Amino acid sequence: MKYQAPKGVKEYLPPSSALFERVREALIAPARLANYQLMELAIFEETEVFTRGVGESTDVVSKEMYTFTDRGERSLTLRPEGTAGVMRAVIENGLDRGALPVKIFYVGPFFRAERPQAGRYRQFYQVGVEAIGSEDPLLDVEVISLATQGFKSLGLTGFQLVINSLGDSESRSAYRSALTKYLRTLPLDEATKERAEINPLRVLDDKRSDVIAMLKDAPNILEYLNESSEKDFEIVQRGLSALGIDFVINPRLVRGLDYYTKTTFEFIHPQLGAQSGIGGGGRYDGLMESLGGAPLSGIGFGIGIDRVLLACEAENIKLEPTTPLACFIIPLGDEYGTQALNIAAKLRDEGFRVDLAFGNRSLKGAMKAADKSGAQFAFVLGERESQSKSVELKELSSGQVQSVKLEQLANVLGASAGISQPKADSTEKSKGA
C-alpha cells in the first residue's frame, strides 16, 4: 500500500522548505525586536476552550474543528486558531499577574476542516502575536505595525491593510439591536436567520454574493460608536498614519471569530484573487474573562505563512534562505574526510552554513553535488591542500578561483557575505573588553 499525506495537508520539503523558513523568520523578527517572547502552545485543547473562546455560532466552531474523544472520554480539539489557547495558558500559569502587557508570539500548525484550495489547507501554518493586559489603542498600532514590518522585510508591496472598529460592549449592543432589526426584514434562508439571532454580526462576514447584495443598506457600525470607542479608533488611525502605514476603513469588516471588540483589521493581497486574506486580527476585551480569567483586554493577529508565500510568488519576489549555504567541501578520499569535517565544524562555529560531499564520490560527481547545493563557494581537500594548509576556493556562480589559507577561510567567507569578521573573533573581543 502506498501511503500519502492526508488531503488538505501542506508539507514543506527541501529545498522549498528554506523559503518557508525564510518567511516564518521574517514574520517573527519584528515581534522579537519589540520584546515579544515565544510561547509554545498545546496542539490540542479541551474543546470548550474554543466553543467558549471562539464562539459556537462561528463557522470555525460549528463546521471546521477537528474534535475527538480520548480514552478518558474527554472532548479534545486540534487547535483551529491561536488566541484562545494563548489566553488559557496565560490564565493557567498566572502570567496576567505579572508585568503587563504580556507580549508573546507563537508559530506552528493549525487545523480546520475546510475545503482545500490554493493557500487554504486543513493543516496550515501561522505566526501569531498577542499583547494582553492593556487597553491603550497605541498598543493596537504597535501590533499592526509588527505585521506590516514583516511583510515589508520580505519585499512585499502589494498588500493592503483594512481596519474597522466594532466598538466596546455599549456600542456593540446598540449596533447589534439596529442590525438585528434590519436583518429581520430580509428574505434570509433559515440557517442564516438562525445565525443572525445568535450573533447578527456573523451575517456581515457572509461571503455569498446574494447575502452581500441584501446587506447593501445595512446599518453602519461606525455610526454607533460611543465617544470612548470613537476616540480609541481615532488614536489608532493617527498612530498608523504617523508610522506611514496606509489603510482603508471598511465598516463591514468583522472577522470570523466572536471574541473581537474595538479595533479589527485584515491584510489582503488583491493578486491572490477571491481568497485574498493573508492575515488579520483585532482586539478582544472580554475573551480572558469568558475563559475564567481576569477582565483584561488584549490585541493580536494571526498571519498565514502559506498565504504569504503565495503573495511573494504573485509579486515575483525571489526569496533567499535565512542563512545561505556558504561553502561545500569535497574531501578526496576517506583520509581527508575527517579533516574536512573538522574544517566544517570550525566554520559552523563561526556561524556559516557548510556542507560536505560524503560517500567517496568521484570528483566530477562531487562537483555536481556542490553546484546543486546552492553553495556560494566550494573547494577540494586532498593531499596537496592538506600539506600546504591552503585551498583553491571556487565561487560557483562565476567560476572564479582564489587561493586561500585554511586559517583565513572564515575571513574570506565572511567578507563575501558582508560580515566584517568571524563570529568567534568578535566574541573574543567582547570577553577581553
C-alpha atoms as one frame of an Amber mdcrd trajectory, in Angstrom:
protein
   0.000   0.000   0.000   1.222   3.457  -0.903   0.658   5.956   1.908   0.023
   9.638   1.277  -0.369  12.729   3.403  -4.000  13.396   4.356  -5.999  15.568
   1.971  -5.510  19.258   2.643  -2.162  18.890   4.401   0.605  21.090   3.055
   4.113  19.805   3.677   7.278  21.799   3.054  10.219  19.723   1.871  13.777
  20.701   0.867  14.668  22.851  -0.953  11.395  24.859  -0.804  11.280  24.449
   2.981  14.114  27.010   3.118  11.699  29.588   1.678   9.060  28.621   4.248
  11.683  29.142   6.956  12.658  32.492   5.460   9.056  33.765   5.563   8.464
  32.419   9.057  11.563  34.098  10.459  10.817  37.388   8.686   7.346  37.499
  10.253   8.689  36.676  13.723  11.662  39.098  13.690   9.718  42.375  14.263
   7.964  40.847  17.292  11.278  39.796  18.840  12.649  43.317  18.385   9.580
  44.721  20.179  10.185  42.433  23.193   7.542  39.826  22.391   8.582  36.392
  23.657   7.951  32.907  22.363   5.074  30.787  23.653   4.928  27.149  22.533
   1.249  26.223  22.575  -0.537  22.916  23.037  -1.501  21.346  19.704  -4.849
  20.247  21.146  -7.055  21.721  23.855 -10.218  20.864  25.722 -12.956  21.551
  23.185 -14.645  24.062  25.476 -11.637  26.404  25.205 -12.709  27.038  21.604
 -16.503  26.791  21.944 -16.420  29.376  24.745 -13.497  31.402  23.466 -14.117
  31.496  19.719 -17.910  31.244  19.790 -20.341  28.432  18.989 -22.006  30.423
  16.191 -18.790  30.782  14.191 -18.041  28.593  11.178 -14.766  27.641  12.850
 -16.541  26.005  15.799 -19.715  24.797  14.096 -18.191  23.389  10.899 -14.403
  23.303  10.823 -12.951  21.890  14.040 -11.215  18.524  14.315 -12.735  17.232
  17.545 -12.229  13.792  19.062 -12.831  11.907  22.307  -9.776  10.470  24.055
  -9.581   7.286  26.122 -10.689   9.190  29.194 -13.899  10.252  27.404 -12.640
  13.855  27.258 -13.569  16.003  24.259 -10.409  17.441  22.704  -9.886  19.601
  19.630  -6.883  20.232  17.407  -6.290  23.963  17.646  -8.074  25.860  14.835
  -6.596  29.213  15.944  -4.124  30.524  18.493  -5.656  33.255  20.638  -7.976
  31.140  22.800  -5.136  28.737  23.632  -2.847  31.644  24.491  -5.438  33.038
  26.889  -5.893  29.630  28.529  -2.115  29.353  29.022  -1.832  32.907  30.387
  -4.631  32.266  32.915  -3.417  28.803  33.911   0.162  29.947  34.507  -0.635
  33.293  36.124   1.167  35.393  33.522  -1.587  38.000  33.874  -0.474  38.563
  37.476   2.958  39.803  36.416   4.146  42.773  34.375   1.588  43.949  31.823
   1.100  43.826  28.955   2.032  40.183  28.419   3.654  40.232  24.972   4.076
  36.898  23.213   4.399  35.368  19.774   3.789  31.836  18.595   4.259  29.840
  15.422   3.158  26.426  14.242   0.483  24.320  12.559  -3.264  24.840  12.987
  -6.162  22.709  11.804  -9.513  23.409  10.162 -11.721  21.035   8.187 -12.106
  23.401   5.246 -12.361  22.685   1.537  -8.702  22.638   0.403  -7.718  25.243
  -2.168  -4.671  27.321  -3.074  -3.185  28.645   0.147  -6.098  27.262   2.215
  -5.255  23.958   3.833  -6.650  21.729   6.563  -3.257  21.852   8.213  -1.900
  25.365   7.836   0.879  27.377   9.418   0.608  30.656  11.256   2.715  33.223
  13.023   0.723  34.871  15.782   1.270  37.824  18.107  -0.701  38.688  21.254
  -0.389  41.638  23.661  -2.539  41.153  26.767  -3.356  43.459  29.665  -3.566
  46.980  28.255  -6.435  48.916  26.678  -4.095  51.525  25.185  -5.062  51.922
  21.490  -1.410  52.673  20.704  -0.775  49.007  21.510  -3.134  48.231  18.613
  -0.901  50.367  16.416   2.234  48.536  17.558   0.713  45.125  16.866  -0.442
  46.129  13.378   2.974  47.645  12.649   4.713  44.343  13.507   2.805  42.566
  10.748   3.496  45.409   8.323   7.224  45.314   9.060   7.306  41.565   8.474
   5.650  41.903   5.057   7.927  44.756   4.012  11.070  42.898   5.089  10.165
  40.214   2.536   9.849  42.836  -0.191   6.035  42.724  -0.374   4.408  45.925
  -1.630   1.008  44.806  -2.986  -0.714  44.115   0.337  -3.430  46.368   1.800
  -4.444  46.995   5.394  -8.196  47.153   6.080  -9.365  48.346   9.512 -12.613
  48.787  11.403 -13.879  49.301  14.935 -16.539  47.055  16.475 -16.719  49.347
  19.496 -16.969  48.500  23.181 -19.813  46.496  24.729 -22.111  49.536  24.867
 -21.507  50.412  21.205 -21.864  46.796  20.086 -25.115  46.421  21.977 -26.624
  49.471  20.271 -25.420  48.339  16.869 -26.481  44.741  17.412 -30.018  45.889
  18.150 -30.176  48.013  14.979 -28.632  45.282  12.815 -30.977  42.610  14.167
 -33.969  44.776  13.360 -32.681  45.264   9.804 -31.864  41.570   9.247 -35.385
  40.536  10.241 -36.687  42.440   7.221 -34.559  40.396   4.780 -35.558  37.155
   2.990 -32.716  35.143   4.532 -32.568  31.354   4.459 -33.349  29.535   7.704
 -29.731  28.769   8.599 -28.714  32.416   8.137 -31.746  33.593  10.135 -30.705
  31.311  12.976 -27.152  32.629  12.829 -28.456  36.213  12.833 -30.405  35.583
  16.036 -27.340  34.134  17.802 -24.882  36.769  16.603 -26.086  39.171  13.899
 -22.534  40.401  13.208 -21.761  36.925  11.825 -24.026  37.679   8.864 -21.780
  40.591   7.858 -18.991  38.039   7.378 -21.057  36.022   4.874 -19.202  35.679
   1.554 -22.223  34.697  -0.611 -22.962  37.291  -3.294 -26.745  37.263  -2.730
 -26.319  37.910   1.003 -23.770  40.649   0.346 -26.262  42.325  -2.007 -29.005
  42.188   0.644 -26.697  43.835   3.180 -26.079  46.848   0.959 -28.222  49.157
   3.131 -27.386  47.567   6.498 -26.610  49.931   9.396 -23.017  51.222   9.585
 -21.328  50.186  12.819 -19.148  53.307  12.871 -22.288  55.380  13.357 -22.990
  53.538  16.613 -19.628  54.049  18.300 -19.860  55.870  21.621 -17.450  58.670
  22.472 -14.863  56.393  24.085 -14.801  53.884  21.204 -14.690  56.648  18.625
 -11.743  58.271  20.412  -9.824  54.978  20.547 -10.396  54.393  16.830  -9.168
  57.902  16.018  -5.983  57.282  18.025  -5.385  54.066  16.071  -5.797  55.887
  12.772  -3.474  58.719  13.819  -0.880  56.236  15.067  -0.890  54.266  11.819
  -0.583  57.464   9.797   2.305  58.644  11.986   4.153  55.403  11.188   3.484
  55.798   7.472   1.174  52.769   7.358  -1.552  53.159   4.738  -5.009  51.765
   5.490  -8.607  51.778   4.333 -11.654  51.665   6.598 -14.295  49.015   5.933
 -17.263  49.200   8.361 -18.345  45.679   7.294 -15.110  44.077   8.493 -15.991
  41.881  11.479 -13.581  38.938  11.034 -14.726  35.358  11.566 -14.433  34.965
  15.344 -16.819  36.111  18.064 -14.294  37.484  20.539 -13.307  40.633  18.597
 -14.111  44.099  20.001 -12.992  47.626  19.072 -10.107  47.530  16.550 -10.313
  44.790  13.920  -8.021  44.554  10.930  -7.158  42.400   7.963  -4.291  42.308
   5.498  -5.328  41.420   1.959  -3.366  40.876  -1.225  -5.560  41.547  -4.287
  -3.301  39.488  -6.568  -4.430  36.334  -4.748  -7.965  36.595  -6.091 -11.093
  35.776  -4.109  -9.104  34.278  -1.229  -7.073  37.436  -0.753  -6.561  37.443
   3.014  -3.014  36.873   4.237  -3.552  37.693   7.901  -5.550  39.690  10.371
  -6.641  40.149  13.924  -8.120  42.556  16.394  -8.810  43.466  19.995 -10.667
  41.137  22.356 -11.812  42.806  25.564 -13.926  40.018  27.065 -12.097  36.874
  25.981  -9.969  36.299  29.081 -12.930  36.766  31.394 -15.054  34.331  29.345
 -12.348  31.677  29.890 -12.332  32.194  33.652  -9.590  34.816  33.920  -9.338
  38.455  34.911 -11.218  41.101  32.879  -8.147  42.072  30.872  -8.092  43.317
  27.300  -5.823  42.063  24.531  -4.929  42.595  20.891  -3.331  40.202  18.434
  -3.089  38.789  14.929  -2.520  35.584  13.005  -0.650  35.566   9.679  -0.772
  32.596   7.347   2.732  31.584   6.277   1.251  29.615   3.370  -0.650  32.707
   2.211   2.375  34.983   2.475   4.416  32.552   0.366   1.736  32.782  -2.332
   1.820  36.589  -2.100   5.597  36.542  -2.612   5.121  34.327  -5.671   2.436
  36.680  -7.016   4.889  39.590  -6.786   7.725  37.510  -8.276   9.849  38.021
  -5.187  12.889  35.772  -5.176  13.312  34.683  -1.582  16.704  33.637  -0.310
  17.236  31.217   2.590  17.626  32.822   6.015  21.213  31.559   6.185  22.601
  30.768   2.710  24.954  27.832   2.211  28.379  29.432   2.317  30.635  26.571
   1.360  30.703  22.995   0.064  33.790  20.907   0.911  34.928  17.981  -1.265
  37.387  15.616   0.503  39.428  13.387  -1.818  39.169  10.035  -0.032  38.466
   8.839   3.498  41.811  10.051   4.835  40.762  13.657   4.242  37.139  13.225
   5.263  37.911  13.706   8.956  39.918  16.856   8.233  37.044  18.161   6.104
  34.610  17.527   8.973  36.942  19.386  11.315  37.136  22.400   8.974  33.365
  22.346   8.550  32.817  22.242  12.324  35.045  25.281  12.860  33.276  27.245
  10.108  29.875  26.278  11.531  31.032  27.535  14.926  31.615  30.877  13.211
  28.007  30.921  12.026  28.458  29.694   8.435  26.328  27.005   6.794  28.699
  24.379   5.413  28.085  21.052   3.692  30.366  18.217   2.592  30.486  15.528
  -0.061  30.045  12.096   1.534  30.421   8.579   0.205  33.684   8.737  -1.759
  32.063  10.225  -4.854  34.119  10.901  -7.920  35.408  14.448  -8.189  33.026
  15.057 -11.091  30.026  13.747  -9.119  31.001  15.732  -6.040  31.281  18.964
  -8.051  27.802  18.326  -9.479  26.534  17.952  -5.926  28.227  21.233  -4.996
  26.555  23.032  -7.914  23.135  21.631  -6.958  23.585  22.565  -3.289  23.304
  26.298  -3.960  26.548  26.977  -2.091  28.407  30.169  -2.810  31.838  28.528
  -2.683  33.383  25.082  -2.940  36.861  23.647  -2.542  38.650  20.315  -2.815
  40.620  18.922   0.114  43.338  16.420  -0.752  46.973  15.702  -0.105  48.249
  18.938  -1.676  45.758  21.121   0.196  46.381  19.331   3.463  50.137  19.789
   3.268  50.073  23.409   2.096  47.217  24.301   4.500  45.616  26.243   1.681
  42.768  25.557  -0.779  41.586  26.746  -4.161  38.288  28.382  -3.224  35.912
  28.425  -6.199  32.953  30.816  -6.439  30.365  28.565  -8.069  28.290  31.289
  -9.735  31.225  32.921 -11.561  33.800  30.132 -11.681  36.439  32.463 -10.206
  39.099  30.772  -8.089  41.312  32.204  -5.347  43.955  30.596  -3.196  43.055
  30.876   0.482  44.883  29.715   3.605  42.724  27.431   5.735  43.126  29.763
   8.688  41.733  32.609   6.558  38.662  30.755   5.247  36.266  32.295   7.768
  37.516  35.796   6.949  37.061  35.290   3.201  33.591  33.729   3.575  32.596
  36.467   5.989  33.758  39.216   3.636  31.742  37.733   0.769  28.654  37.656
   2.993  29.179  41.193   4.255  30.461  40.057   7.647  33.441  42.124   8.755
  34.973  39.446  10.964  34.314  35.894  12.133  31.896  35.356  14.994  34.490
  33.828  17.264  36.808  36.825  16.856  34.093  39.257  17.904  33.282  37.015
  20.905  36.895  37.027  21.993  36.984  40.806  21.698  33.955  41.169  23.919
  35.499  38.827  26.507  38.608  40.910  26.640  36.787  44.257  26.828
